[in-house]
Amino acid sequence: MTGPVAREGDLDSASSAPLHPAARDVLLAALDRGYADPRRLHRPGREARLLLDNAREATADALGVRPDEVTFTPSGTHAVHLGLLGLVRGSRRGDVVVHSAVEHSAVRHAVAWGARGAEVGVTGEGRVPLGELEQGAIAPEVGVVALQTANHEVGTVQDVGGLDLPDDVPLFTDACASMGRLPLPDGWAAAAGSAHKWGGPAGVGVLLVRKRARWRSPFPADDRVDERSTGFENVPSVLAAAAALQAVVAEREEVNARQHALVDVVRRRVAKEVPDVEVVGDPDRRLPHLVTFSCLYVDGEALVTELDRRGFGIASGSACTASTLTPSHVLEAMGVLTHGNVRLSVQRDTTRADVDAFCDALPGLVAEIRARVGL
């Protein structure tokens, strides 16, 4: 049985990808076998526990970590909050988090809620100067440094493994945009991922905490065995997420090369064929599937709506905050054009014909929207 595929013209995999074919049969089978509480001693409970342990081992193997470093959470956002704030609470130095200006809103909100922030700026391509993070980490009250693995919005990949921090300052990395698509970097004490971004079911996050990390739960205690537990795990979805992750890791060399080439087509054609447009983010050191560009004198929401009417699904605005209609904090920090911003992210089965059709339609739509306001 094959899994669902993206609707033709769906170019928003960065928001959520369709269930990977490798996960569908696993999910359906686990619905019958994994319903019970995995911490009960009866037979259904033991069977659910076996499935949960299998999922943890498969996830650990795919990511190159230990099984006891893996915890499943209800979402990637929850994994970010739990991982980052747990390091803050476990710190002996203080509650200041040094973080980049382009961190996802989940990181920024966690810092505002349970810590104090010290922000470091970025380059015009969205790259974080490591020296500034390292210098900021020296301050006596700094407890944690947070640096994303890759930006959700513009795709720029950060040199997380190149950071040289004091031994008592742990690193948290938000890997939700890259987990599965790229190997995990080195050097982190805690990391977070989100299954629906790699083709697993929605409602499954992954928290990784290194065995020797000083981490303490920042939230009320649960009566589960694992101190990082967040309640009753959705065993069928967790198992399907692990299956999807294994498949994505196995095929990523081929898929990444194909997607990187497709995004190169979009970057090249948009810059050449649409007047007054700025393609943003690092052109090379980036996520393979994602590109963001901004069109002067164009409302991003209007462009998304018009493209949707013609069968193309893309995103606009700051990652996860398009409904606020506020300028992207990522683009503002980069000092690039924030007006008329859209994000395109190709799916696993997106073809050259799909991206050419999008690029063919875009110039006329931009011109049409500009004409409405007399430009």
SEMI-777844 format. One line per field, with one value per residue (C-alpha): residue number from 0; residue in one letter; x, y, z. Coordinates in nm, 3 decimals, padded with zeros to 5 digits. Last residue first. Layout:
<sites>
num = (NUM  ...)
residu = (a  ...)
px = (X  ...)
py = (Y  ...)
pz = (Z  ...)
</sites>
This chain:
<sites>
num = (374  373  372  371  370  369  368  367  366  365  364  363  362  361  360  359  358  357  356  355  354  353  352  351  350  349  348  347  346  345  344  343  342  341  340  339  338  337  336  335  334  333  332  331  330  329  328  327  326  325  324  323  322  321  320  319  318  317  316  315  314  313  312  311  310  309  308  307  306  305  304  303  302  301  300  299  298  297  296  295  294  293  292  291  290  289  288  287  286  285  284  283  282  281  280  279  278  277  276  275  274  273  272  271  270  269  268  267  266  265  264  263  262  261  260  259  258  257  256  255  254  253  252  251  250  249  248  247  246  245  244  243  242  241  240  239  238  237  236  235  234  233  232  231  230  229  228  227  226  225  224  223  222  221  220  219  218  217  216  215  214  213  212  211  210  209  208  207  206  205  204  203  202  201  200  199  198  197  196  195  194  193  192  191  190  189  188  187  186  185  184  183  182  181  180  179  178  177  176  175  174  173  172  171  170  169  168  167  166  165  164  163  162  161  160  159  158  157  156  155  154  153  152  151  150  149  148  147  146  145  144  143  142  141  140  139  138  137  136  135  134  133  132  131  130  129  128  127  126  125  124  123  122  121  120  119  118  117  116  115  114  113  112  111  110  109  108  107  106  105  104  103  102  101  100  99  98  97  96  95  94  93  92  91  90  89  88  87  86  85  84  83  82  81  80  79  78  77  76  75  74  73  72  71  70  69  68  67  66  65  64  63  62  61  60  59  58  57  56  55  54  53  52  51  50  49  48  47  46  45  44  43  42  41  40  39  38  37  36  35  34  33  32  31  30  29  28  27  26  25  24  23  22  21  20  19  18  17  16  15  14  13  12  11  10  9  8  7  6  5  4  3  2  1  0)
residu = (l  g  v  r  a  r  i  e  a  v  l  g  p  l  a  d  c  f  a  d  v  d  a  r  t  t  d  r  q  v  s  l  r  v  n  g  h  t  l  v  g  m  a  e  l  v  h  s  p  t  l  t  s  a  t  c  a  s  g  s  a  i  g  f  g  r  r  d  l  e  t  v  l  a  e  g  d  v  y  l  c  s  f  t  v  l  h  p  l  r  r  d  p  d  g  v  v  e  v  d  p  v  e  k  a  v  r  r  r  v  v  d  v  l  a  h  q  r  a  n  v  e  e  r  e  a  v  v  a  q  l  a  a  a  a  a  l  v  s  p  v  n  e  f  g  t  s  r  e  d  v  r  d  d  a  p  f  p  s  r  w  r  a  r  k  r  v  l  l  v  g  v  g  a  p  g  g  w  k  h  a  s  g  a  a  a  a  w  g  d  p  l  p  l  r  g  m  s  a  c  a  d  t  f  l  p  v  d  d  p  l  d  l  g  g  v  d  q  v  t  g  v  e  h  n  a  t  q  l  a  v  v  g  v  e  p  a  i  a  g  q  e  l  e  g  l  p  v  r  g  e  g  t  v  g  v  e  a  g  r  a  g  w  a  v  a  h  r  v  a  s  h  e  v  a  s  h  v  v  v  d  g  r  r  s  g  r  v  l  g  l  l  g  l  h  v  a  h  t  g  s  p  t  f  t  v  e  d  p  r  v  g  l  a  d  a  t  a  e  r  a  n  d  l  l  l  r  a  e  r  g  p  r  h  l  r  r  p  d  a  y  g  r  d  l  a  a  l  l  v  d  r  a  a  p  h  l  p  a  s  s  a  s  d  l  d  g  e  r  a  v  p  g  t  m)
px = (00.212  -00.143  -00.242  -00.420  -00.131  00.106  -00.117  -00.132  00.244  00.308  00.060  00.216  00.566  00.460  00.279  00.579  00.785  00.510  00.478  00.856  00.853  00.596  00.755  01.087  00.911  00.793  00.780  00.957  00.791  00.936  00.944  00.839  00.838  00.677  00.760  00.568  00.734  01.020  01.309  01.641  01.812  01.880  01.718  01.411  01.392  01.395  01.155  00.907  00.675  00.337  00.028  -00.039  -00.175  00.164  00.317  00.439  00.742  00.725  00.512  00.395  00.357  00.309  00.033  00.000  -00.328  -00.416  -00.642  -00.361  -00.126  -00.373  -00.410  -00.035  00.023  -00.242  -00.088  00.254  00.133  00.332  00.513  00.856  00.855  01.035  01.194  01.231  01.364  01.340  01.411  01.787  01.826  02.099  02.472  02.459  02.239  02.244  01.913  01.707  01.582  01.497  01.244  01.206  01.127  01.035  01.204  01.572  01.558  01.255  01.418  01.748  01.608  01.336  01.579  01.821  01.528  01.483  01.855  01.857  01.547  01.713  02.035  01.842  01.627  01.926  02.131  01.817  01.702  01.809  01.759  01.405  01.322  01.449  01.261  00.938  00.964  01.036  00.733  00.518  00.630  00.558  00.218  00.119  00.257  00.088  00.279  00.094  00.251  00.536  00.822  01.157  01.187  01.128  00.951  00.613  00.447  00.482  00.652  00.549  00.759  01.120  01.256  01.622  01.914  02.286  02.394  02.582  02.345  02.279  01.918  01.725  01.361  01.153  00.808  00.502  00.160  00.158  00.242  00.582  00.688  01.003  00.830  00.548  00.801  00.928  01.279  01.452  01.811  01.986  02.353  02.480  02.836  02.807  02.565  02.271  02.277  02.049  01.695  01.614  01.611  01.651  01.362  01.303  01.672  01.644  01.985  02.060  02.423  02.552  02.766  02.982  03.262  03.288  03.176  03.362  03.097  03.192  02.939  02.651  02.774  02.431  02.229  02.035  01.689  01.511  01.216  01.284  01.649  01.890  02.061  01.928  02.160  02.078  02.348  02.269  02.341  02.486  02.512  02.893  02.933  03.157  02.868  02.839  03.190  03.113  02.789  02.972  03.249  02.997  02.866  02.510  02.427  02.099  02.230  02.246  02.452  02.311  02.262  02.312  02.037  02.077  01.767  01.649  01.476  01.139  00.868  01.067  01.324  01.051  00.881  01.204  01.275  00.924  00.941  01.219  01.567  01.670  01.814  02.057  02.061  02.242  02.018  02.056  01.933  02.253  02.578  02.483  02.254  01.995  01.700  01.833  01.904  01.547  01.422  01.585  01.485  01.132  01.042  01.195  01.038  00.701  00.736  00.828  00.505  00.345  00.685  00.894  01.215  01.548  01.877  01.811  01.819  02.171  02.238  02.322  02.000  01.866  01.983  01.826  01.496  01.497  01.581  01.305  01.050  01.141  01.108  00.761  00.658  00.781  00.599  00.276  00.319  00.389  00.076  -00.139  00.005  -00.045  00.236  00.126  00.378  00.312  -00.052  -00.249  -00.328  -00.017  -00.132  -00.439  -00.326  00.024  -00.078  -00.223  00.076  00.331  00.142  00.150  00.503  00.710  00.482  00.580  00.282  00.249  00.493  00.413  00.502  00.835  00.654  00.480  00.493  00.165  00.116  -00.014  -00.142  00.134  00.136  -00.050  00.109  00.139  00.000)
py = (05.035  05.160  04.955  04.690  04.692  04.562  04.259  04.188  04.227  03.982  03.738  03.765  03.705  03.403  03.178  03.052  03.007  02.791  02.582  02.544  02.427  02.156  02.048  02.001  01.758  01.763  01.410  01.477  01.816  02.153  02.447  02.795  03.087  03.421  03.780  04.074  04.328  04.215  04.329  04.246  04.364  04.011  04.088  04.224  03.912  03.687  03.907  03.863  04.161  04.119  03.971  03.779  03.481  03.425  03.340  02.978  03.087  03.464  03.572  03.384  03.019  02.835  02.625  02.652  02.558  02.876  03.003  02.921  03.148  03.433  03.381  03.353  03.671  03.858  03.741  03.863  04.211  04.330  04.662  04.493  04.115  03.912  03.570  03.255  02.917  02.571  02.209  02.166  02.350  02.607  02.652  02.741  03.043  03.170  03.339  03.583  03.620  03.987  04.094  04.423  04.274  03.902  03.702  03.683  03.660  03.428  03.209  03.159  03.097  02.869  02.664  02.640  02.512  02.227  02.141  02.132  01.912  01.652  01.648  01.631  01.342  01.131  01.186  01.182  00.831  00.636  00.934  00.987  00.617  00.598  00.915  00.781  00.462  00.661  00.883  00.574  00.433  00.763  00.785  00.436  00.496  00.829  00.876  00.927  01.213  01.454  01.231  01.400  01.247  00.906  00.672  00.841  01.011  01.351  01.648  02.007  02.184  02.300  01.944  01.944  01.913  01.913  01.713  01.387  01.164  01.414  01.529  01.475  01.582  01.455  01.587  01.394  01.556  01.546  01.209  01.157  01.305  01.494  01.815  01.623  01.461  01.773  01.791  01.932  01.927  01.921  01.924  02.025  01.999  01.812  01.865  01.636  01.496  01.678  01.604  01.385  01.680  02.003  02.238  02.105  02.114  02.377  02.354  02.398  02.443  02.396  02.652  02.478  02.379  02.731  02.743  02.678  02.675  02.506  02.225  02.470  02.612  02.744  02.634  02.913  02.790  03.128  03.067  02.765  02.859  02.570  02.407  02.672  02.826  02.858  02.926  02.838  02.954  03.301  03.480  03.511  03.653  03.425  03.305  03.644  03.613  03.269  03.392  03.690  03.468  03.236  03.510  03.390  03.360  03.500  03.594  03.963  03.873  03.802  03.973  03.825  03.845  03.819  03.671  03.619  03.298  03.127  03.295  03.532  03.259  03.009  03.267  03.331  02.961  02.884  03.200  03.039  03.182  03.458  03.709  03.447  03.329  03.390  03.252  03.416  03.207  03.166  02.977  02.646  02.549  02.273  02.511  02.673  02.332  02.223  02.553  02.475  02.110  02.138  02.448  02.314  01.970  02.135  02.329  02.009  01.853  01.610  01.487  01.175  01.140  01.019  01.023  00.674  00.540  00.676  00.909  00.870  01.023  00.720  00.481  00.691  00.705  00.329  00.266  00.497  00.349  -00.003  00.098  00.237  -00.077  -00.297  -00.080  -00.114  -00.493  -00.485  -00.278  -00.515  -00.809  -00.666  -00.486  -00.127  00.138  00.119  00.223  00.041  00.147  00.007  -00.311  -00.210  00.143  00.003  -00.176  00.140  00.351  00.102  00.075  00.454  00.528  00.412  00.606  00.931  01.118  01.445  01.722  02.012  02.381  02.328  02.109  02.414  02.371  02.192  02.229  01.876  01.760  01.590  01.213  00.981  00.649  00.341  00.000)
pz = (-01.038  -00.992  -00.689  -00.895  -01.143  -00.877  -00.821  -01.196  -01.241  -00.958  -01.108  -01.453  -01.319  -01.107  -01.355  -01.552  -01.233  -01.083  -01.398  -01.409  -01.046  -01.117  -01.447  -01.268  -01.036  -00.673  -00.525  -00.192  -00.169  -00.262  -00.023  -00.139  00.102  00.018  00.115  -00.029  00.201  00.424  00.205  00.367  00.685  00.807  01.142  00.963  00.748  01.055  01.254  00.969  00.936  01.106  00.940  01.262  01.068  00.903  01.239  01.201  00.992  00.938  00.648  00.343  00.250  -00.080  -00.237  -00.614  -00.782  -00.967  -00.692  -00.448  -00.642  -00.610  -00.236  -00.174  -00.375  -00.178  00.150  00.039  -00.053  -00.353  -00.402  -00.381  -00.411  -00.145  -00.190  00.013  -00.098  00.057  -00.035  00.000  00.330  00.286  00.250  -00.120  -00.195  00.166  00.237  00.032  -00.326  -00.372  -00.635  -00.817  -01.158  -01.183  -01.461  -01.367  -00.987  -01.003  -01.268  -01.084  -00.738  -00.874  -01.082  -00.788  -00.580  -00.827  -00.817  -00.437  -00.445  -00.667  -00.466  -00.139  -00.262  -00.371  -00.056  00.158  00.071  00.380  00.614  00.484  00.521  00.879  00.968  00.817  01.021  01.338  01.276  01.220  01.557  01.732  01.563  01.680  02.034  02.103  02.427  02.756  02.945  02.873  02.982  03.042  03.389  03.230  03.471  03.446  03.742  03.576  03.738  03.670  03.401  03.382  03.385  03.478  03.234  03.305  03.001  03.055  02.859  02.585  02.560  02.238  02.220  01.930  01.847  01.737  01.687  01.308  01.154  00.996  00.664  00.765  00.879  01.046  01.279  01.457  01.602  01.910  02.034  02.372  02.474  02.132  02.001  01.675  01.388  01.313  00.960  00.716  00.592  00.891  01.129  00.929  01.007  01.359  01.450  01.723  01.885  02.255  02.354  02.706  02.894  03.157  02.920  02.779  02.414  02.089  01.815  01.487  01.519  01.489  01.158  01.062  00.758  00.584  00.485  00.462  00.693  00.907  00.955  00.992  01.290  01.524  01.782  02.150  02.411  02.772  03.129  03.078  03.411  03.409  03.056  02.847  02.631  02.461  02.320  02.179  02.023  01.873  01.740  01.577  01.350  01.273  00.904  00.778  00.435  00.527  00.831  01.174  01.510  01.858  02.119  02.496  02.653  03.008  03.108  03.154  02.950  02.726  02.656  02.567  02.344  02.153  02.109  01.981  01.764  01.562  01.609  01.368  01.617  01.744  02.102  02.430  02.704  03.047  03.340  03.541  03.590  03.752  03.466  03.508  03.489  03.173  03.018  03.090  02.943  02.610  02.582  02.715  02.514  02.192  02.239  02.301  01.977  01.792  01.909  02.157  02.283  02.224  02.425  02.287  02.481  02.620  02.264  02.214  01.919  01.550  01.417  01.231  01.504  01.778  01.592  01.535  01.901  02.024  01.785  01.893  02.257  02.188  02.001  02.286  02.537  02.341  02.350  02.723  02.779  02.572  02.774  03.120  03.299  03.234  03.137  02.762  02.819  02.550  02.192  02.025  01.853  01.652  01.567  01.515  01.197  01.042  01.140  01.007  00.678  00.637  00.755  00.457  00.221  00.399  00.543  00.358  00.456  00.686  00.699  00.522  00.266  00.122  -00.255  -00.313  -00.690  -00.735  -00.398  -00.206  -00.204  00.029  00.124  -00.090  00.000)
</sites>
